[in-house]
Amino acid sequence: MQEIEIEFKNILTKQEFDTLLQWFQIKSEQFQPQTNYYFDTEDYLLKKNESALRIKKKRP
């Protein structure tokens, strides 16, 4: 089984972020902290093969 994830990253201003919260009717208190850990070999074999290994740690 292979999973393909496509991810877009954008930097938002505070005003843009607040607008999105309003648009999606989300309260900022609903967000949870998340720590991302990235792994690769010493010679960056994953990156050279356009891959990545990320583990997300979510906290309540």
Secondary structure by P-SEA (a helix, b strand, c coil): cbbbbbbbbbbbcaaaaaaaaaaaccccccbbbbbbbbbbccccccccccbbbbbbbbcc
